[in-house]
């Protein structure tokens, strides 16, 4: 695969379970871009929803 190609795959049930075990990194470690005004996103962003075709 070239570095410009995008690969799309669904996550397995085992992968979802592992993610649930690990927890939300923003809740655990905080926002890595907080305090970096050029890197931080601003705005009212909706959550990513796979069921709505966003992933």
Phi and psi in radians as a Rosetta constraint file:
Dihedral C 1 N 2 CA 2 C 2 CIRCULARHARMONIC -1.345 0.35
Dihedral N 2 CA 2 C 2 N 3 CIRCULARHARMONIC 2.816 0.35
Dihedral C 2 N 3 CA 3 C 3 CIRCULARHARMONIC -1.252 0.35
Dihedral N 3 CA 3 C 3 N 4 CIRCULARHARMONIC -0.079 0.35
Dihedral C 3 N 4 CA 4 C 4 CIRCULARHARMONIC -1.775 0.35
Dihedral N 4 CA 4 C 4 N 5 CIRCULARHARMONIC -0.055 0.35
Dihedral C 4 N 5 CA 5 C 5 CIRCULARHARMONIC -1.513 0.35
Dihedral N 5 CA 5 C 5 N 6 CIRCULARHARMONIC 2.637 0.35
Dihedral C 5 N 6 CA 6 C 6 CIRCULARHARMONIC -2.001 0.35
Dihedral N 6 CA 6 C 6 N 7 CIRCULARHARMONIC 2.301 0.35
Dihedral C 6 N 7 CA 7 C 7 CIRCULARHARMONIC -1.896 0.35
Dihedral N 7 CA 7 C 7 N 8 CIRCULARHARMONIC 2.273 0.35
Dihedral C 7 N 8 CA 8 C 8 CIRCULARHARMONIC -2.033 0.35
Dihedral N 8 CA 8 C 8 N 9 CIRCULARHARMONIC 2.279 0.35
Dihedral C 8 N 9 CA 9 C 9 CIRCULARHARMONIC -2.580 0.35
Dihedral N 9 CA 9 C 9 N 10 CIRCULARHARMONIC 2.648 0.35
Dihedral C 9 N 10 CA 10 C 10 CIRCULARHARMONIC -1.455 0.35
Dihedral N 10 CA 10 C 10 N 11 CIRCULARHARMONIC 2.636 0.35
Dihedral C 10 N 11 CA 11 C 11 CIRCULARHARMONIC -1.529 0.35
Dihedral N 11 CA 11 C 11 N 12 CIRCULARHARMONIC 2.488 0.35
Dihedral C 11 N 12 CA 12 C 12 CIRCULARHARMONIC -1.358 0.35
Dihedral N 12 CA 12 C 12 N 13 CIRCULARHARMONIC 2.878 0.35
Dihedral C 12 N 13 CA 13 C 13 CIRCULARHARMONIC -1.057 0.35
Dihedral N 13 CA 13 C 13 N 14 CIRCULARHARMONIC -0.658 0.35
Dihedral C 13 N 14 CA 14 C 14 CIRCULARHARMONIC -1.132 0.35
Dihedral N 14 CA 14 C 14 N 15 CIRCULARHARMONIC -0.657 0.35
Dihedral C 14 N 15 CA 15 C 15 CIRCULARHARMONIC -1.151 0.35
Dihedral N 15 CA 15 C 15 N 16 CIRCULARHARMONIC -0.728 0.35
Dihedral C 15 N 16 CA 16 C 16 CIRCULARHARMONIC -1.107 0.35
Dihedral N 16 CA 16 C 16 N 17 CIRCULARHARMONIC -0.695 0.35
Dihedral C 16 N 17 CA 17 C 17 CIRCULARHARMONIC -1.115 0.35
Dihedral N 17 CA 17 C 17 N 18 CIRCULARHARMONIC -0.718 0.35
Dihedral C 17 N 18 CA 18 C 18 CIRCULARHARMONIC -1.135 0.35
Dihedral N 18 CA 18 C 18 N 19 CIRCULARHARMONIC -0.732 0.35
Dihedral C 18 N 19 CA 19 C 19 CIRCULARHARMONIC -1.076 0.35
Dihedral N 19 CA 19 C 19 N 20 CIRCULARHARMONIC -0.684 0.35
Dihedral C 19 N 20 CA 20 C 20 CIRCULARHARMONIC -1.114 0.35
Dihedral N 20 CA 20 C 20 N 21 CIRCULARHARMONIC -0.664 0.35
Dihedral C 20 N 21 CA 21 C 21 CIRCULARHARMONIC -1.121 0.35
Dihedral N 21 CA 21 C 21 N 22 CIRCULARHARMONIC -0.715 0.35
Dihedral C 21 N 22 CA 22 C 22 CIRCULARHARMONIC -1.250 0.35
Dihedral N 22 CA 22 C 22 N 23 CIRCULARHARMONIC -0.567 0.35
Dihedral C 22 N 23 CA 23 C 23 CIRCULARHARMONIC 1.503 0.35
Dihedral N 23 CA 23 C 23 N 24 CIRCULARHARMONIC 3.080 0.35
Dihedral C 23 N 24 CA 24 C 24 CIRCULARHARMONIC -1.420 0.35
Dihedral N 24 CA 24 C 24 N 25 CIRCULARHARMONIC 2.048 0.35
Dihedral C 24 N 25 CA 25 C 25 CIRCULARHARMONIC -1.115 0.35
Dihedral N 25 CA 25 C 25 N 26 CIRCULARHARMONIC -0.505 0.35
Dihedral C 25 N 26 CA 26 C 26 CIRCULARHARMONIC -1.183 0.35
Dihedral N 26 CA 26 C 26 N 27 CIRCULARHARMONIC -0.621 0.35
Dihedral C 26 N 27 CA 27 C 27 CIRCULARHARMONIC -1.303 0.35
Dihedral N 27 CA 27 C 27 N 28 CIRCULARHARMONIC -0.582 0.35
Dihedral C 27 N 28 CA 28 C 28 CIRCULARHARMONIC -1.410 0.35
Dihedral N 28 CA 28 C 28 N 29 CIRCULARHARMONIC -0.851 0.35
Dihedral C 28 N 29 CA 29 C 29 CIRCULARHARMONIC -1.875 0.35
Dihedral N 29 CA 29 C 29 N 30 CIRCULARHARMONIC -0.215 0.35
Dihedral C 29 N 30 CA 30 C 30 CIRCULARHARMONIC 1.561 0.35
Dihedral N 30 CA 30 C 30 N 31 CIRCULARHARMONIC 3.101 0.35
Dihedral C 30 N 31 CA 31 C 31 CIRCULARHARMONIC -1.420 0.35
Dihedral N 31 CA 31 C 31 N 32 CIRCULARHARMONIC 2.053 0.35
Dihedral C 31 N 32 CA 32 C 32 CIRCULARHARMONIC -1.157 0.35
Dihedral N 32 CA 32 C 32 N 33 CIRCULARHARMONIC -0.336 0.35
Dihedral C 32 N 33 CA 33 C 33 CIRCULARHARMONIC -1.715 0.35
Dihedral N 33 CA 33 C 33 N 34 CIRCULARHARMONIC -0.015 0.35
Dihedral C 33 N 34 CA 34 C 34 CIRCULARHARMONIC -1.051 0.35
Dihedral N 34 CA 34 C 34 N 35 CIRCULARHARMONIC 2.248 0.35
Dihedral C 34 N 35 CA 35 C 35 CIRCULARHARMONIC 1.618 0.35
Dihedral N 35 CA 35 C 35 N 36 CIRCULARHARMONIC -0.150 0.35
Dihedral C 35 N 36 CA 36 C 36 CIRCULARHARMONIC -1.892 0.35
Dihedral N 36 CA 36 C 36 N 37 CIRCULARHARMONIC 1.554 0.35
Dihedral C 36 N 37 CA 37 C 37 CIRCULARHARMONIC -1.067 0.35
Dihedral N 37 CA 37 C 37 N 38 CIRCULARHARMONIC -0.483 0.35
Dihedral C 37 N 38 CA 38 C 38 CIRCULARHARMONIC -1.380 0.35
Dihedral N 38 CA 38 C 38 N 39 CIRCULARHARMONIC -0.306 0.35
Dihedral C 38 N 39 CA 39 C 39 CIRCULARHARMONIC -1.782 0.35
Dihedral N 39 CA 39 C 39 N 40 CIRCULARHARMONIC -0.360 0.35
Dihedral C 39 N 40 CA 40 C 40 CIRCULARHARMONIC -1.353 0.35
Dihedral N 40 CA 40 C 40 N 41 CIRCULARHARMONIC 2.434 0.35
Dihedral C 40 N 41 CA 41 C 41 CIRCULARHARMONIC -1.475 0.35
Dihedral N 41 CA 41 C 41 N 42 CIRCULARHARMONIC 2.552 0.35
Dihedral C 41 N 42 CA 42 C 42 CIRCULARHARMONIC -2.214 0.35
Dihedral N 42 CA 42 C 42 N 43 CIRCULARHARMONIC 2.469 0.35
Dihedral C 42 N 43 CA 43 C 43 CIRCULARHARMONIC 2.312 0.35
Dihedral N 43 CA 43 C 43 N 44 CIRCULARHARMONIC 3.075 0.35
Dihedral C 43 N 44 CA 44 C 44 CIRCULARHARMONIC -1.767 0.35
Dihedral N 44 CA 44 C 44 N 45 CIRCULARHARMONIC 1.597 0.35
Dihedral C 44 N 45 CA 45 C 45 CIRCULARHARMONIC -1.641 0.35
Dihedral N 45 CA 45 C 45 N 46 CIRCULARHARMONIC 2.422 0.35
Dihedral C 45 N 46 CA 46 C 46 CIRCULARHARMONIC -1.398 0.35
Dihedral N 46 CA 46 C 46 N 47 CIRCULARHARMONIC 2.710 0.35
Dihedral C 46 N 47 CA 47 C 47 CIRCULARHARMONIC -1.238 0.35
Dihedral N 47 CA 47 C 47 N 48 CIRCULARHARMONIC 2.616 0.35
Dihedral C 47 N 48 CA 48 C 48 CIRCULARHARMONIC -1.195 0.35
Dihedral N 48 CA 48 C 48 N 49 CIRCULARHARMONIC 2.202 0.35
Dihedral C 48 N 49 CA 49 C 49 CIRCULARHARMONIC -2.216 0.35
Dihedral N 49 CA 49 C 49 N 50 CIRCULARHARMONIC 1.866 0.35
Dihedral C 49 N 50 CA 50 C 50 CIRCULARHARMONIC -1.055 0.35
Dihedral N 50 CA 50 C 50 N 51 CIRCULARHARMONIC -0.633 0.35
Dihedral C 50 N 51 CA 51 C 51 CIRCULARHARMONIC -1.141 0.35
Dihedral N 51 CA 51 C 51 N 52 CIRCULARHARMONIC -0.389 0.35
Dihedral C 51 N 52 CA 52 C 52 CIRCULARHARMONIC -1.642 0.35
Dihedral N 52 CA 52 C 52 N 53 CIRCULARHARMONIC 0.151 0.35
Dihedral C 52 N 53 CA 53 C 53 CIRCULARHARMONIC 1.465 0.35
Dihedral N 53 CA 53 C 53 N 54 CIRCULARHARMONIC 0.399 0.35
Dihedral C 53 N 54 CA 54 C 54 CIRCULARHARMONIC -1.777 0.35
Dihedral N 54 CA 54 C 54 N 55 CIRCULARHARMONIC 0.689 0.35
